[in-house]
């Protein structure tokens, strides 16, 4: 787990956000997702700088489309969001959970 993922996990674990259960580093199909709430069908990804590379953007697009095809919503949080204002990042996760 990266430092960004650890920071986010600290807030999500033990039903820490709107009493939703998240799991980390879960295999979904051919992919390992950072965090998933199966109840809300929400995948949360903590994207570090390597996700800005052209080849990674293409991979992430294909991956997100596959996950969406399986009924998941995908929320990507950038490293800047997680380092700069974790509270705002968590508000985005809460908003996504409420859309369920």
Backbone as CSV, one residue per row, in Angstrom:
resi,resn,N_x,N_y,N_z,CA_x,CA_y,CA_z,C_x,C_y,C_z
1,UNK,0.846,-1.173,0.000,0.000,0.000,0.000,0.897,1.244,0.000
2,UNK,0.573,2.171,-0.882,1.347,3.415,-0.942,0.954,4.329,0.219
3,UNK,1.723,5.383,0.415,1.409,6.347,1.474,0.051,7.000,1.226
4,UNK,-0.269,7.283,-0.049,-1.572,7.870,-0.382,-2.699,6.908,-0.027
5,UNK,-2.522,5.650,-0.397,-3.540,4.649,-0.093,-3.700,4.473,1.409
6,UNK,-2.601,4.492,2.146,-2.664,4.332,3.602,-3.433,5.482,4.240
7,UNK,-3.230,6.663,3.741,-3.943,7.834,4.274,-5.445,7.704,4.034
8,UNK,-5.816,7.295,2.855,-7.231,7.123,2.530,-7.823,5.942,3.301
9,UNK,-7.072,4.860,3.398,-7.555,3.668,4.098,-7.859,3.970,5.562
10,UNK,-7.053,4.801,6.174,-7.271,5.162,7.579,-8.672,5.760,7.773
11,UNK,-9.143,6.517,6.799,-10.469,7.136,6.889,-11.591,6.181,6.499
12,UNK,-11.317,5.239,5.601,-12.371,4.355,5.086,-12.593,3.103,5.929
13,UNK,-11.553,2.630,6.586,-11.645,1.335,7.253,-12.610,1.370,8.439
14,UNK,-13.013,0.199,8.851,-13.891,0.026,10.021,-15.173,0.844,9.907
15,UNK,-15.731,0.857,8.691,-16.986,1.581,8.440,-16.880,3.050,8.839
16,UNK,-15.719,3.616,8.565,-15.433,4.988,8.967,-16.118,6.069,8.165
17,UNK,-16.751,5.711,7.055,-17.386,6.723,6.206,-18.823,6.304,5.931
18,UNK,-19.750,7.015,6.534,-21.185,6.765,6.363,-21.569,5.317,6.641
19,UNK,-20.824,4.666,7.515,-21.082,3.282,7.929,-21.045,2.290,6.762
20,UNK,-20.291,2.614,5.713,-20.127,1.702,4.582,-18.841,0.901,4.770
21,UNK,-18.917,-0.371,4.452,-17.753,-1.255,4.580,-16.932,-1.223,3.298
22,UNK,-15.693,-0.820,3.434,-14.751,-0.841,2.321,-13.741,-1.945,2.552
23,UNK,-13.295,-2.527,1.467,-12.190,-3.481,1.493,-11.089,-2.890,0.627
24,UNK,-9.838,-3.268,0.933,-8.724,-2.715,0.153,-8.010,-3.819,-0.603
25,UNK,-7.408,-3.413,-1.733,-6.624,-4.321,-2.563,-7.407,-5.605,-2.869
26,UNK,-8.533,-5.430,-3.532,-9.441,-6.532,-3.825,-9.365,-6.866,-5.313
27,UNK,-9.330,-8.150,-5.607,-9.354,-8.601,-6.995,-10.797,-8.557,-7.496
28,UNK,-11.001,-7.829,-8.582,-12.300,-7.765,-9.248,-12.024,-8.099,-10.714
29,UNK,-12.423,-9.283,-11.126,-12.101,-9.733,-12.474,-10.597,-9.875,-12.620
30,UNK,-10.055,-9.235,-13.644,-8.619,-9.307,-13.900,-7.853,-8.162,-13.232
31,UNK,-8.533,-7.378,-12.418,-7.931,-6.173,-11.853,-7.892,-6.224,-10.325
32,UNK,-6.930,-5.500,-9.767,-6.881,-5.285,-8.320,-7.252,-3.823,-8.104
33,UNK,-8.339,-3.602,-7.372,-8.783,-2.233,-7.113,-8.243,-1.798,-5.755
34,UNK,-8.008,-0.502,-5.610,-7.473,0.015,-4.353,-8.469,-0.205,-3.215
35,UNK,-9.694,0.263,-3.412,-10.733,0.150,-2.392,-12.065,-0.124,-3.072
36,UNK,-12.892,-0.942,-2.439,-14.206,-1.216,-3.002,-15.228,-1.327,-1.877
37,UNK,-16.394,-0.760,-2.124,-17.554,-0.946,-1.264,-18.551,-1.724,-2.113
38,UNK,-18.666,-3.018,-1.841,-19.551,-3.848,-2.652,-21.011,-3.440,-2.482
39,UNK,-21.380,-3.037,-1.281,-22.753,-2.621,-0.996,-23.175,-1.470,-1.916
40,UNK,-22.294,-0.504,-2.099,-22.590,0.661,-2.932,-22.096,0.495,-4.366
41,UNK,-21.420,-0.635,-4.660,-20.844,-0.882,-5.993,-19.934,0.274,-6.405
42,UNK,-19.088,0.697,-5.435,-18.201,1.832,-5.644,-16.751,1.402,-5.494
43,UNK,-15.961,1.712,-6.506,-14.514,1.503,-6.480,-13.871,2.873,-6.312
44,UNK,-12.942,2.978,-5.375,-12.199,4.224,-5.159,-10.730,3.938,-5.439
45,UNK,-10.167,4.723,-6.334,-8.767,4.579,-6.711,-7.976,5.784,-6.235
46,UNK,-6.848,5.549,-5.590,-5.923,6.600,-5.168,-4.819,6.661,-6.226
47,UNK,-4.900,7.647,-7.093,-4.001,7.728,-8.245,-2.776,8.578,-7.962
48,UNK,-1.630,7.928,-7.964,-0.359,8.632,-7.840,0.069,9.199,-9.190
49,UNK,1.259,9.774,-9.262,1.724,10.447,-10.476,1.830,9.542,-11.702
50,UNK,2.056,8.250,-11.516,2.196,7.366,-12.680,0.893,7.249,-13.470
51,UNK,-0.225,7.617,-12.871,-1.512,7.557,-13.577,-1.665,8.689,-14.590
52,UNK,-0.707,9.619,-14.612,-0.733,10.709,-15.592,0.001,10.345,-16.877
53,UNK,0.714,9.217,-16.858,1.446,8.792,-18.061,0.466,8.319,-19.123
54,UNK,0.797,8.608,-20.358,-0.108,8.312,-21.469,-0.518,6.840,-21.525
55,UNK,0.444,5.936,-21.379,0.114,4.515,-21.457,-0.754,4.093,-20.273
56,UNK,-0.569,4.719,-19.112,-1.369,4.375,-17.942,-2.789,4.933,-18.072
57,UNK,-2.923,6.101,-18.664,-4.256,6.689,-18.871,-5.096,5.759,-19.732
58,UNK,-4.502,5.215,-20.791,-5.218,4.272,-21.654,-5.623,3.018,-20.902
59,UNK,-4.712,2.490,-20.104,-4.999,1.292,-19.306,-6.137,1.575,-18.319
60,UNK,-6.066,2.729,-17.647,-7.098,3.082,-16.665,-8.463,3.247,-17.329
61,UNK,-8.487,3.797,-18.532,-9.751,3.982,-19.255,-10.397,2.638,-19.565
62,UNK,-9.609,1.695,-20.045,-10.110,0.352,-20.343,-10.591,-0.327,-19.066
63,UNK,-9.802,-0.220,-18.030,-10.122,-0.829,-16.737,-11.422,-0.260,-16.168
64,UNK,-11.545,1.078,-16.183,-12.753,1.723,-15.664,-13.980,1.302,-16.458
65,UNK,-13.847,1.218,-17.771,-14.977,0.800,-18.613,-15.397,-0.622,-18.268
66,UNK,-14.427,-1.505,-18.043,-14.759,-2.878,-17.683,-15.480,-2.911,-16.336
67,UNK,-14.953,-2.187,-15.354,-15.580,-2.153,-14.030,-17.006,-1.591,-14.114
68,UNK,-17.182,-0.554,-14.901,-18.518,0.021,-15.072,-19.453,-0.981,-15.739
69,UNK,-18.934,-1.749,-16.662,-19.727,-2.796,-17.298,-20.170,-3.876,-16.320
70,UNK,-19.448,-3.995,-15.214,-19.797,-4.967,-14.171,-20.701,-4.339,-13.103
71,UNK,-21.099,-3.086,-13.318,-22.014,-2.425,-12.391,-21.369,-1.589,-11.308
72,UNK,-20.055,-1.350,-11.427,-19.362,-0.517,-10.442,-19.273,0.922,-10.938
73,UNK,-19.275,1.837,-10.016,-18.905,3.221,-10.302,-17.462,3.368,-9.853
74,UNK,-16.686,4.147,-10.586,-15.265,4.309,-10.272,-15.003,5.770,-9.941
75,UNK,-14.439,6.003,-8.773,-14.052,7.337,-8.352,-12.539,7.354,-8.237
76,UNK,-11.918,8.222,-9.009,-10.461,8.359,-8.973,-10.105,9.632,-8.228
77,UNK,-9.283,9.488,-7.211,-8.784,10.625,-6.441,-7.298,10.775,-6.723
78,UNK,-6.891,11.972,-7.061,-5.482,12.203,-7.376,-4.662,12.298,-6.102
79,UNK,-3.385,12.086,-6.258,-2.477,12.239,-5.133,-2.534,13.647,-4.561
80,UNK,-2.678,14.640,-5.437,-2.776,16.022,-4.974,-3.999,16.210,-4.083
81,UNK,-5.109,15.597,-4.448,-6.321,15.692,-3.626,-6.111,15.041,-2.264
82,UNK,-5.459,13.902,-2.259,-5.288,13.158,-1.012,-4.255,13.791,-0.085
83,UNK,-3.277,14.470,-0.651,-2.264,15.127,0.160,-2.726,16.525,0.568
84,UNK,-3.298,17.252,-0.392,-3.663,18.644,-0.148,-4.856,18.837,0.763
85,UNK,-5.941,18.092,0.512,-7.159,18.302,1.292,-7.912,16.984,1.393
86,UNK,-7.510,16.167,2.353,-8.140,14.860,2.522,-9.629,15.007,2.816
87,UNK,-9.993,16.037,3.558,-11.411,16.260,3.869,-12.244,16.424,2.618
88,UNK,-11.750,17.172,1.651,-12.468,17.370,0.391,-12.540,16.064,-0.388
89,UNK,-11.468,15.300,-0.369,-11.464,14.002,-1.057,-12.509,13.081,-0.429
90,UNK,-12.597,13.080,0.889,-13.579,12.241,1.576,-14.997,12.710,1.286
91,UNK,-15.187,14.004,1.097,-16.505,14.510,0.715,-16.910,13.963,-0.649
92,UNK,-15.948,13.821,-1.550,-16.243,13.235,-2.861,-16.666,11.777,-2.727
93,UNK,-15.997,11.048,-1.833,-16.375,9.662,-1.608,-17.773,9.601,-1.004
94,UNK,-18.050,10.458,-0.031,-19.380,10.498,0.583,-20.455,10.788,-0.446
95,UNK,-20.202,11.757,-1.325,-21.169,12.104,-2.360,-21.423,10.915,-3.282
96,UNK,-20.369,10.192,-3.616,-20.524,9.003,-4.465,-21.318,7.929,-3.737
97,UNK,-21.097,7.757,-2.442,-21.853,6.767,-1.675,-23.336,7.138,-1.610
98,UNK,-23.623,8.412,-1.494,-25.008,8.877,-1.390,-25.766,8.733,-2.707
99,UNK,-25.035,8.660,-3.824,-25.672,8.481,-5.138,-26.186,7.067,-5.327
100,UNK,-25.831,6.190,-4.424,-26.221,4.777,-4.525,-27.712,4.608,-4.491
